[in-house]
Amino acid sequence: MTAADIRQFFQDLFGSRYIDRLELDLSELREDYNQRLRDKDEVISTLRAEKAALEGKIVIYENTILPHVSRVGADVVATRKPKAEKPSWAANDVPPMKSSWQVEVENHERNIDKLPDIGAE
């Protein structure tokens, strides 16, 4: 008789129902643990979504209410807003656009300057 035969004998004698029960308990514990992990992940994701929504509301309230309540509140909001920067593609040496009326007036003034001065004679 070998050690494997002895182990098999004791397993057949004592362990069959006990091992089945332990395996069943182990599978139930694993399932319970997995369910708790899923519940925890769901609660965490729900709380993160609620936190983001509430932070958004706070920003909206601060930007709308604080400037109207006090000068200090307006200063707080002004310091939080980033300064608008010129885009990198904006040219600094480009003059502002002129309306068609401004162009017409400038052309008229140039034409007047080209005419001889009649009153000087």
C-alpha positions, 0 to 999 in steps of 0.5 A, spaced: 500 500 500 502 506 498 501 513 500 496 515 495 492 509 497 492 511 504 490 518 502 484 516 498 482 511 503 481 517 508 478 521 503 473 516 501 472 515 509 471 522 512 472 527 506 467 526 501 461 530 504 466 535 508 470 537 502 463 538 498 461 542 503 467 546 504 467 547 496 460 549 496 462 554 502 468 557 498 464 558 492 458 562 496 464 566 499 467 568 493 460 570 489 459 574 496 465 577 495 465 579 488 458 581 489 460 586 494 466 588 490 461 590 484 457 594 489 463 598 491 465 599 484 458 602 483 457 606 489 464 609 487 462 611 480 455 614 483 459 618 488 464 620 483 458 622 478 454 626 483 461 630 486 462 632 478 455 635 478 455 638 484 462 641 483 459 644 476 453 647 480 458 650 485 462 653 479 456 656 476 453 659 482 460 662 484 460 665 477 453 668 477 452 670 485 459 672 487 460 678 483 453 681 484 454 680 492 460 684 493 466 687 491 470 681 494 466 676 490 467 679 484 475 680 485 475 672 487 471 670 480 476 675 476 482 672 479 479 665 477 478 666 470 484 665 465 486 671 461 484 671 454 490 670 450 491 672 443 491 666 438 498 664 436 496 665 428 494 673 430 498 677 427 500 683 431 502 688 425 495 687 421 491 694 421 484 693 423 479 692 418 476 698 415 468 699 413 467 700 405 464 707 408 471 709 411 475 707 404 470 711 400 472 717 405 479 716 404 479 716 397 475 722 397 480 726 401 486 723 397 482 726 390 481 733 394 488 733 396 490 732 388 486 738 386 489 744 385 488 750 390 483 755 387 483 760 393 490 761 393 491 764 386 
